[in-house]
Amino acid sequence: MRLSAAGACSPAHSPATARLASVRAARAPCRVRQVAAVPAAAGANGASGGNSAAPGAAASNSNGAAGHLEVYRVGNATNIRWFEVMVEREDKERLLGQRGCMLWFTGLSGSGKSTVACTLEHMLHELGHFTVLLDGDNIRHGLNKDLGFSAEDRAENIRRIGEVAKLFADSGAVTMTSFISPYRADRDMVRERCRPGEFLEVHMAVPIEVCEARDPKGLYKKARAGLIKNFTGIDDPYEAPLAPEIAVTPYDEEGNMRSPRQMALQILDTLQELGYLRDPAMPTLAVASALQRKHSDGILDFSCL
């Protein structure tokens, strides 16, 4: 089933046609790329207690004993080893009947990122899809409450949320993130951590004049008065995506302002076009099949699923 909206931009006519084509080409399953590990430096101590390795060699927790696992340094962490999951991502996606992905909403404050993402999540939920929505303001209540709005803190904010979003996408969730994420390099860093075709950049391409006229929090007014420093679009730059998978504009072909639902429908159409969503007419076959494989008696009633 395809949903569409009058005035919504067709993916085929989007500025991101080339990027979408590359996403389609990347749909073949592949293993998740792991964090690049570098050998631990000599004398690095970790939880295993005083283990060390010669420079240029991988650190081991064996202290010379045979049969122990090889461990590494990853960033500032020592004695680290990638743990292979027991349940493969493809099996989780089969259970859910959908493909995990990361919809990265980016745009100026007031561009409608959170509103459109929330509208899209409700649409997907009504169609029976498992979703996760990570909102910038909400994340700063907990995980990132120690970060401000300097360039360094903004980069760390995006790095953390990128890793969290990747965990959800790896679990098969349609994951949406709503962050200004003003710097191209930070967004590209998250993209590089994803498997091909998993990261879908959604640019809320709303002019600053429209955003400032909305000004739902009164932040533009405060920034113009000098009460807020490092405000994106005023005294801090916003680097728009060069080739986003999805570009959402505020006006339709006749110049009328589009509603959040019309914008969300555009994104939903793209997800269906790229094959991330199952046929909503058959929402539970994957679940029933998985449960049948799990239980050996074969007499479970799946009619209520």
N, C-alpha and C positions, 0 to 999 in steps of 0.2 A: 504494500500500500504506500503510495506517495502522497505527501501533503504538500500543498503549494499555497502561495498567497499572491494576490494581485499586487503587482508593483514590486515584488521581491526579485532581487537580482538572480538570474539563473547562473549556476556555476559555470556553464559553458561559455557565458559571456563575461565572466568575472576577470579582473586584472590578474588573477592568480591562476589562470588556465594552465600555464606551464608547470607551476608548482603542484597543482592537482594531478596533472598527468604523471609527475614523478611519484606522487603518493600512490596512485593506482599501480604503477610499475613495482612499487616496493611492498605490495601486499603479501608476497610469498612469505611463509613462516620462517623465522630465523631465531637463533638463540639470543637471549638478552646479552648485550655487551657488558662486561664486568669493569669495575674500576681498575684502571691501570695500576699495577702494583710494582713498586721499586724495591730492590733488596734493602733490608734493614742495615743501618750503619753498625759498625763494630761497637760493642759495649752497650747496645740498646737494651734496656731492661723493661720487661712487661709483666703481665699477670703471672707468667710461668716462673718468674723468679730468677733474674740474673742471667738470662740466656743472651748469647751474643753471637755475632757472625762476622767473618772477615769482610772488609770493604769489597763491594762488588759481588758478594755472595748473598743468597737468600738466607735470612735468619731462620734458625730451626730451634724448636723447643726440646730437642732430644738430648742436648748436652753430650753428643757423641753416640748416644744409644740408637740402635737401629729400630726401624718400624714406626717412628714418630712422624707426624704430619709436618710438611714444610709450611712455614709461616713467613710473612712479609711485613714490610713497612708500607703503610698507605697514608700519605700525608704525614701528620705528626703521630699517628697511631702505630705502635709496634706489635709484633707477634699476632698479625692478622691473617686470616685465611678465608677465602670465599666459601660459604656453605651452600652447597647445591640443594635446592628445595626438593621436597619429596613429591609434591604435586606440581606438575608442569603447568605453565601458563595456558597452554592450549587446552588442557583438560578443564581448567577453571572457566575459560571462555566457552567451551562446549557445554559446561553445566549451566552457564548463564544464557547461552544462546546469543551471544554478542561478542564483539571484539573490543578489547580494552584500548583506550586512546586517551590523549591529553588535549583538550581544547583550551588553548592559552589565550584568554581575552586580554587584550592590551589596548590602551587608549587614554586620552586625557581624563582628568577628573570631571565628572558630569557627562561623559560620553555615553553612559548607559550600560557599562560593562556588567555591573551586578544585576541590574534590572533585566537585561536580556538573558543573562546566564540563568537567573532564577526562573524566568519564564520558560526557557528551554528545558530546564530540569523538570518542571512540572509536566511539560509535554511528554518528555521521555518516560517519566514515571507512569503517566496515564497509559502509555503504550507497553508498559511492563518491563522497562529496562532498569538495570541497577546503575545508579549514578552517585557521584560524589561532587559536591560544590565547595571549593575552597575560596573564601572571600578575603580580600586584603585586610579590611578593617577587623574582621573576626579573628584572623590569624594573629594580629597584633595584640589581641586580648590575652594570648597565652604563649604559644611557641615563640613568637617574635616580639614580645613586649619589651625586650631588652634593646631593641634596635630603634634608631632615629631615622632621619631622612637625609643624612649625608650620602655622598656618592658611594662610600665604602659600605655604609649600612644598607643602602638600597641593594647593592650587589649581593650582600649576605642574605638579605630578605628573600631575594629571588632564588638564590642557590638553595636555601633551606626548603622553600615551598616547592621548588622543582624536584627535589629528592622525595618529598612526601607525595607529590602528585604521581611520580613515577612508580612508587610502591602501589598506589591504588590502580594505576593503569596496568601494572604487571599482574594484578589480581583480577583483571577482566572488567573493571569498572569504566564507564564513560565518565572521565574525570574532567571537571571544568575548573579553571582557576581564573579569578577576577582580580587582576593587579595592574596598576598603571604600567609597571615595568618599563620605565622610559628609555633604558639603554639597550641598543641592539646587541651589544656584546653579551649582556646578561641573558637575554632571551636565546641567543644562539648557543650559549653554554648549556642551557637546559635542553635544547634541541639535540645537541651532540650526545647527551646522555641517554637519549631515547633510541629505540630501534627504528629503522627506516619506515616512514609512513605513520608512526605512532603520534608524532607531535603535529598538531594542527593549529597554526597561528591564526587567531581571529582578531583582525584589526577593526576596532570600532572607529571608523574614519569620519569622525564628527569634528567639524571646524571648531577652533577655540572660541569663536564668536558665539556659536550655538551653546557650547558648554558653559561659557561665562554668563550667558543670558539665563540659563537654567540655574546654575550655582546653588544646588540643593542644600549645601552645608554652609553657604556664605563664605567659602574659603577664598574664592577669587577676589571678593571685596576686601577681605583681610589682607591678602597678598598684595593687592594694588596699594593698600594703605601702609605697607611695610610691616604689618603685624605678624606675617608668616614669612619666613625665609626658606629658600630652596624649594619653592613651589613650582612644580612642573608646568611649563608653558608660560610662566611669568619671569622668574629669575633662575630657572633651571631648565635645561633643554629636554625636549621629547623627540626621540629618534624614531620616526615612523617606520614600520616594516617596509622593506623594499619589494618583497614578493610573498605576501601572506597567502596561506591556503584559502582563507575566506576574508573578504573585505566587505564590511557592513557599512553602508552609507545611510544618512538620515532621510534622504528624499527618494521618492519613486521617480519613474520616468516622466511623470507629469508635474514634478516639482512639489508634490504634497509630502508632508512629514509622515514618515512611516511609523507605525505603532511598534512597541516592543514585541508583540506577537508576530507581526510580519517579519521582523528581523530574525526572531527565533526560528520561524518557519524556513527562512533561507538557510540557516545553519543545519536544521533538521534535514532538509532536502539534500544537502551536501553529504551528511553522514550516511543517508540511505544510498546516495549515488556511489559513494566509496565503499559500500558494503560493510559498514561497521554495525549495522542494526539488522536483526532478524526480521522475518515476515511477521508482523504483529497478529496476523490471523492464526498463527501457530505458535503461541508464546511459551508453551511449556513442554514441548516434545523433547528438548534437550535435557530438561530436568527429569522427566519421566524415564528417559533412556539411562541417564546416569544412576538414578535410584535402582532401576532394574538390574544394572550391572553390580551395584553394591550389595543387594540382598539376594540371597541364593534361593529362597523359597518360591519366588516367582508368583506369589499370590497377593501382592500388595495392590490396593485399589488406587489408581492414579487419576480417577475421573474428577476428583476435586482439586487437582493441582491447577 
